Amino acid sequence: MDWEQHAAKLAAEVTDPVSRWREPVASTPRHELVPRWWERADGNWVLRDGRSDPDAWLAAAYCDTSLITSVGALHADHASGGDTPRGLPTSSATLPSLVVRFLRHARLVEGLDLLDLGTGAGGLAAYASRRLGSGHVASLDVDRYLTEAAAGRLARMGLHPQFFTMDASRAIPGSYDRIIATVAMEPGEGLVPVLGALRPGGRLVTTLANTSLILTAWKTEDGGAKGQIERDWAGFMKTRHGADYSPGLESLLTYPREAEGDEVTSGRYHVLDLASAWELRSMLEVTTPGVELDYQENGRRRTAYLVHEDGSWARASAECLDAPEVHQGGPRRLWSQLERIRNRLNAEGGLPLHGSRLEITPDGICHLSRGKWTASLGK
């Protein structure tokens, strides 16, 4: 298969002409990392098999896009054509431009040891091994199939980084100068093993669960880290502790779909898919951690659902951009909190998240500050 010209074109698209990451991208046969993947079609997941359609395989693999490789506990490599998995995506081949951005955020130079936290399809481990040498790269994932598949596929490329299969929120073997997480980490206890595996003066790059916030931080002498929230953003899957996510709060979403709220009002702002409004979603997680979302469109009618494990819930529904009817219940008013955030965004022209200072204490708590504004995540 003549993949080299496709890889060179991709490298030119996602790197600068003088970038040291251009050659690693151009020399990596990305299609070999993703022989099968899932695509969304008419509301269902549909299996794509590269070998049965080589042209579509090359087009997908060398496009700057993420390819979903697992949905729920079903990896595309193990699926048959009639399978229609349900649930959330659980692994992917991350779009190459984002992989390169995270490698740049890590401030990598030759001789440093890197941990790639969240193996996925193995793209970051491949690029890093070509640049740093396999002996300086390790990759970790909770899913044994992902680490074993990536190890075999990279070995066929002549790359041999070390792979670990374990839950990074509980333990990480070894120590590293740089840690890049391409899964969204839970602040608090979930960050403690990561800080423990980072060498003094080392640098951490990750996103935080339920946000698009990219944090970069240098490890400090007390075992914590200091840095900032980058003026950049990314959306990654949350860390999981097994082959699939726990059911979470999905069962709680059943009640808000039809319930009459303790409070029924007219909302100020139109209904939107909050999961795609990254800055608003991030600020909601900072102010009200643990809110789960759902969103539906039925013709012109839009409906958004917010729910929290403490029993708080909200449903807002309206035609297109009309003011919504809002039902809320439980101890907190979740839609009202979202509207306060939108008020601030309109009044100030932005939110204080990006560019804020960051301090991670040794217990994994993330403290953010910008001017007089402060917030903490992970308590």
C-alpha positions in Angstrom: 0.0 0.0 0.0 1.4 3.4 -1.0 0.8 5.3 2.2 4.0 7.5 2.3 2.6 10.3 0.2 -0.6 10.4 2.4 1.5 10.5 5.6 3.7 13.3 4.1 0.6 15.3 3.3 -0.8 14.8 6.8 2.6 15.9 8.3 2.6 19.1 6.2 -0.9 19.8 7.4 -0.4 19.3 11.2 3.2 20.6 11.7 5.2 23.6 10.8 7.9 23.4 8.0 10.7 23.6 10.6 9.0 21.4 13.2 10.9 18.5 14.6 7.6 16.5 14.7 7.2 16.6 10.9 9.4 13.6 10.2 7.8 11.4 12.9 4.3 12.1 11.5 5.5 11.6 7.9 7.2 8.3 8.7 4.4 6.7 10.7 2.0 4.4 8.9 -1.0 5.5 10.9 -3.4 3.2 8.9 -1.6 0.2 10.5 -2.6 1.5 14.0 -6.3 1.7 13.0 -7.2 -1.3 10.8 -10.8 -1.0 11.9 -12.9 1.7 13.4 -16.4 2.9 14.3 -18.2 5.7 12.4 -21.5 7.3 13.4 -24.3 7.0 10.9 -28.0 7.7 11.4 -27.6 7.6 15.2 -25.8 4.3 15.2 -22.2 3.1 15.3 -21.2 1.4 12.0 -18.1 -0.7 11.7 -15.5 0.2 9.1 -12.9 -2.3 7.9 -9.8 -0.8 6.2 -8.7 -3.9 4.3 -12.1 -4.2 2.6 -11.8 -0.7 1.3 -8.2 0.5 1.0 -9.0 3.9 -0.5 -11.4 4.7 2.4 -8.8 3.4 4.8 -6.1 5.7 3.6 -8.5 8.6 3.5 -9.6 8.1 7.1 -6.2 7.3 8.5 -4.4 10.2 7.0 -7.1 12.8 7.7 -6.6 15.0 10.7 -9.4 13.5 12.7 -9.9 11.2 15.6 -11.1 7.6 14.8 -13.2 5.8 17.4 -11.8 2.3 18.0 -13.9 1.2 20.9 -17.5 1.9 22.0 -18.4 0.6 25.4 -16.5 -2.6 25.9 -16.5 -3.6 22.1 -13.3 -2.8 20.2 -13.7 -2.5 16.4 -11.0 -5.2 16.0 -13.3 -7.7 17.7 -16.6 -6.7 16.1 -18.6 -8.1 13.2 -20.4 -6.1 10.6 -23.8 -6.5 12.2 -22.7 -5.2 15.6 -24.2 -1.9 16.8 -22.6 -1.2 20.1 -24.2 1.2 22.6 -22.6 3.4 25.2 -19.8 5.9 25.1 -16.6 5.8 23.1 -13.9 4.3 25.2 -10.8 4.5 22.9 -9.7 6.3 19.8 -6.8 7.2 17.5 -6.5 10.9 18.5 -6.3 13.4 15.7 -2.6 13.9 14.8 -2.7 17.7 15.2 -3.8 17.4 18.8 -1.1 14.8 19.5 1.5 17.1 18.1 0.1 20.0 20.2 0.4 18.0 23.4 3.9 16.9 22.5 4.8 20.5 22.0 3.2 21.5 25.4 5.5 18.9 27.0 8.7 20.8 26.1 10.4 17.6 25.0 14.1 17.4 24.3 16.4 14.5 23.6 17.4 12.4 26.6 14.2 12.9 28.6 12.0 10.0 29.6 8.3 10.3 28.6 5.2 8.5 29.9 2.3 8.4 27.4 -0.7 8.0 29.7 -3.6 6.6 27.7 -2.2 4.4 24.9 -5.2 4.4 22.7 -4.2 3.3 19.2 -0.5 4.1 19.9 0.0 7.3 17.8 1.6 9.4 20.5 3.9 6.6 21.5 4.9 6.1 17.8 5.7 9.8 17.2 7.6 10.1 20.5 9.6 6.9 19.9 10.7 8.2 16.5 11.8 11.5 18.0 13.2 10.5 21.4 14.1 6.8 20.8 12.0 3.9 22.0 14.2 3.5 25.2 12.9 6.9 26.4 9.2 6.2 25.9 6.7 4.3 28.0 2.9 4.0 27.4 0.2 3.0 29.8 -3.5 2.1 29.4 -6.1 0.4 31.6 -7.2 -1.8 28.7 -4.8 -4.8 28.1 -5.9 -5.2 24.5 -5.0 -1.6 23.7 -1.5 -2.0 25.1 -0.9 -5.4 23.5 -2.2 -4.3 20.1 -0.2 -1.1 20.1 3.0 -2.9 21.2 2.6 -5.4 18.3 1.8 -2.7 15.7 4.7 -0.5 16.8 7.1 -3.4 16.9 6.3 -4.0 13.2 7.4 -0.4 12.6 10.7 -1.1 14.4 9.6 0.8 17.5 9.8 -0.8 20.9 8.6 1.5 23.8 7.7 -0.1 27.1 4.0 -0.7 27.7 2.1 -1.1 31.0 -1.5 -2.2 31.6 -2.9 -0.7 34.8 -5.2 1.9 36.2 -3.1 5.1 36.3 -5.4 6.6 39.0 -4.2 4.0 41.4 -0.5 3.3 40.5 2.1 4.1 37.9 5.4 2.2 37.6 8.7 4.0 37.2 9.5 7.7 37.1 9.5 10.2 34.2 10.7 13.6 33.2 7.5 14.2 31.2 4.0 12.8 31.5 1.4 13.5 28.8 -2.1 12.3 29.5 -4.4 11.9 26.5 -7.2 10.9 28.8 -9.0 13.5 31.0 -7.7 13.0 34.6 -9.9 13.4 37.7 -8.4 16.0 40.0 -7.8 15.0 43.6 -6.9 11.4 44.4 -6.7 10.5 40.7 -3.7 12.9 40.2 -1.7 11.6 43.2 -0.1 8.6 41.4 0.7 10.9 38.4 2.5 13.4 40.6 4.3 10.5 42.3 5.7 9.3 39.0 6.9 12.7 37.9 10.5 13.4 38.6 11.6 16.6 40.4 11.4 19.4 37.9 9.3 17.3 35.5 6.4 18.5 33.4 2.8 17.3 33.3 0.4 17.9 30.4 -3.2 16.8 30.8 -6.8 17.8 30.5 -9.2 17.6 33.5 -12.3 15.4 33.5 -15.6 17.1 32.2 -13.6 20.1 30.9 -11.6 21.2 27.9 -8.9 22.7 30.1 -5.3 21.8 29.2 -3.1 22.2 32.2 0.7 22.3 32.0 2.7 22.2 35.3 6.2 21.7 36.5 6.7 19.5 39.6 7.8 21.4 42.7 9.9 20.3 45.6 6.9 19.7 47.9 5.6 17.0 45.5 3.0 19.2 43.9 3.2 21.2 40.7 2.8 24.7 39.4 1.9 26.0 36.0 -1.1 27.3 34.1 -4.3 26.6 32.2 -3.1 27.0 28.6 -4.9 29.3 26.2 -5.7 26.2 24.2 -8.3 23.5 24.7 -9.0 19.8 24.0 -11.6 17.2 24.7 -10.6 13.8 25.8 -12.4 10.8 27.2 -12.4 10.5 31.0 -10.2 8.0 32.7 -11.9 4.6 33.4 -11.1 1.8 35.7 -11.9 -1.1 33.4 -13.0 -2.1 29.8 -16.0 0.3 30.0 -17.3 3.2 32.0 -19.5 2.6 35.0 -23.2 3.4 34.4 -22.7 6.7 36.2 -25.7 8.9 36.4 -27.4 7.7 33.2 -30.2 6.1 35.3 -30.8 9.4 37.0 -31.6 11.1 33.6 -34.8 9.0 33.4 -36.6 11.1 36.0 -35.9 14.6 34.5 -37.2 13.6 31.1 -40.8 13.8 32.2 -40.9 15.2 35.8 -42.6 18.4 36.7 -40.1 20.6 38.4 -40.2 22.0 41.9 -39.6 25.3 40.1 -40.8 26.1 36.5 -39.5 29.3 34.9 -38.7 30.8 31.6 -35.0 30.7 30.8 -33.0 33.8 29.7 -30.8 32.0 27.1 -31.5 29.6 24.3 -31.0 25.8 24.7 -27.6 24.6 23.5 -25.7 21.3 23.5 -23.5 22.1 26.5 -21.1 19.2 25.7 -20.0 21.1 22.6 -19.8 24.5 24.3 -16.5 23.7 25.8 -15.8 26.9 27.8 -19.2 26.9 29.3 -19.0 23.2 30.1 -15.6 23.7 31.7 -16.8 26.6 33.9 -19.9 24.6 35.0 -17.6 21.7 36.1 -15.4 24.2 38.0 -18.4 25.8 39.8 -20.6 22.7 40.1 -18.4 19.5 39.8 -20.0 16.3 38.8 -22.9 17.5 36.6 -23.9 15.0 33.9 -25.4 16.1 30.6 -27.8 15.0 27.9 -29.1 16.9 24.8 -31.7 16.0 22.2 -33.1 17.6 19.0 -36.5 16.6 17.7 -37.1 18.7 14.6 -36.8 22.3 15.7 -37.2 21.5 19.4 -34.1 21.4 21.5 -34.0 19.9 25.0 -31.1 19.9 27.4 -30.8 17.9 30.6 -28.5 18.4 33.6 -28.4 16.0 36.5 -26.2 15.6 39.6 -25.8 12.6 42.0 -27.1 14.8 44.9 -30.5 14.7 43.2 -30.4 18.1 41.5 -31.7 18.2 38.0 -32.8 20.5 35.3 -34.6 20.3 31.9 -34.8 23.2 29.5 -36.8 22.9 26.2 -37.6 25.3 23.5 -38.2 25.7 19.7 -34.9 26.6 18.1 -33.6 29.8 19.7 -36.7 30.7 21.7 -36.5 31.3 25.4 -36.9 27.8 27.0 -39.3 26.5 29.6 -37.0 25.4 32.5 -38.0 22.7 35.0 -35.6 22.3 38.0 -35.6 20.1 41.1 -33.5 18.9 44.0 -31.3 20.8 46.4 -29.5 22.9 43.7 -30.8 24.8 40.6 -28.4 23.6 37.9 -29.8 25.6 35.0 -29.7 28.8 37.1 -26.1 28.1 37.8 -25.4 27.7 34.1 -27.3 31.0 33.4 -25.1 32.8 35.9 -22.0 31.6 34.0 -23.6 32.8 30.7 -24.3 36.2 32.3 -20.7 36.5 33.3 -19.5 35.5 29.8 -21.8 38.2 28.3 -20.9 40.9 30.8 -17.1 40.4 30.7 -16.6 39.1 27.2 -15.0 35.9 28.5 -14.4 33.6 31.4 -11.3 33.5 33.6 -10.4 29.9 32.9 -7.8 30.1 30.1 -4.6 31.7 31.1 -5.3 31.2 34.8 -2.5 30.2 37.2 -2.5 26.7 38.5 -1.1 25.1 41.7 -1.6 21.4 42.2 -1.0 20.4 45.8 0.5 17.0 46.6 -3.0 15.6 47.3 -4.0 16.3 43.7 -6.2 19.3 44.3 -6.0 21.8 41.5 -6.2 25.5 42.6 -6.9 28.0 39.8 -6.5 31.8 40.1 -6.7 34.8 37.8 -6.8 38.2 39.3 -9.3 38.1 42.1 -11.0 35.0 40.8 -10.1 31.6 42.4 -11.5 28.1 42.2 -10.4 24.6 43.3 -11.1 21.2 41.7 -10.8 17.8 43.3 -12.0 18.6 46.9 
